[in-house]
Amino acid sequence: MSGLAGIDAAKQLAAWTAVDEHVLPEHKIIGIGSGSTVPFVVERIVAQGKELNQTRVFLPTGFQSKELIVNAGLTLGDIDQYSDLDVTIDGADEVDKSLNCIKGGGACHLREKVLAEAADTFIIVADYRKNSQTLGTTWKQGVPVEVTPFAYVSLLKNLRKMGSETATLRMGKAKAGPVVTDNGNFVIDAPFRSTRYEKPDEILREIKMLTGVVEVGLFCHMAKAAYFGNEDGSVTIRLADGSVRKKERQDFLA
Ligand SMILES: O=C[C@H](O)[C@H](O)[C@H](O)COP(=O)(O)O
């Protein structure tokens, strides 16, 4: 493993292990997620070799993801042409015991969900901070909701009526005004009280029905496995069936 330390080392561990186990030579149409963990996914795929990667097409989940693919010299594909993917690998803001995820911390969850749904296998890679029993344990910013700008005020009202009293429009940091997604929409972050997160699919359905909602950053019953890099150099692998496997540090050194 490379000489990274801390959180980045954990992200790299998760990403490298997931790629080694789920991006096999027979996998040709591959979805690349967004965020700070997926660069380690791309680096591990590149390490599989130019000859094999020339037989593959890589689909992005947004501007950052597209730049990762292009800058790595991998072949860019479009979902219009490659609508059935072999595997999509992506990060997550938090994952619960049933592999339900909060995603959208980087406002990319619409295209991410399209590519996750279109893949035979959807895999999550993250550092140990994302590994929770229940959503909302560590990710306190709320459920990211991509919304059409025309409806954001009415949606703030309706989300607050729904129980997200502190729902807020996500504002830019290095930009005056709200964050604008790759799709030209706004994002509302909608926190809920912890008990609501015990049934994330209910929150998902309720939010999705609100007029003006484009997509909700809750990915329920979608991931086949989640790989978490740990501080001690091991990787925890959780499967959708609830089973857990651990790959110890020495396994990588072998
Ligand atoms: O919108 C962004 C995506 O959902 C990311 O995959 C998610 O925020 C996790 O990002 P990171 O790998 O940087 O923690």
The ligand as an SDF file (V2000), in Angstrom:
LIG
                    3D

 14 13  0  0  0  0  0  0  0  0999 V2000
  -22.2260   13.8670   -3.8810 O   0  0  0  0  0  0  0  0  0  0  0  0
  -21.2120   13.2450   -3.6090 C   0  0  0  0  0  0  0  0  0  0  0  0
  -21.1910   11.7730   -3.4690 C   0  0  0  0  0  0  0  0  0  0  0  0
  -22.3920   11.2280   -2.9940 O   0  0  0  0  0  0  0  0  0  0  0  0
  -19.9820   11.2220   -2.7310 C   0  0  0  0  0  0  0  0  0  0  0  0
  -19.8050    9.8830   -3.1420 O   0  0  0  0  0  0  0  0  0  0  0  0
  -20.1310   11.2640   -1.2340 C   0  0  0  0  0  0  0  0  0  0  0  0
  -20.3460   12.5990   -0.8130 O   0  0  0  0  0  0  0  0  0  0  0  0
  -18.8900   10.6830   -0.5090 C   0  0  0  0  0  0  0  0  0  0  0  0
  -17.7860   11.4670   -0.8070 O   0  0  0  0  0  0  0  0  0  0  0  0
  -16.3370   11.1550   -0.1250 P   0  0  0  0  0  0  0  0  0  0  0  0
  -15.8360    9.8990   -0.7870 O   0  0  0  0  0  0  0  0  0  0  0  0
  -15.5260   12.3670   -0.4650 O   0  0  0  0  0  0  0  0  0  0  0  0
  -16.5570   10.9840    1.3530 O   0  0  0  0  0  0  0  0  0  0  0  0
  1  2  2  0
  2  3  1  0
  3  4  1  0
  3  5  1  0
  5  6  1  0
  5  7  1  0
  7  8  1  0
  7  9  1  0
  9 10  1  0
 10 11  1  0
 11 12  2  0
 11 13  1  0
 11 14  1  0
M  END
$$$$
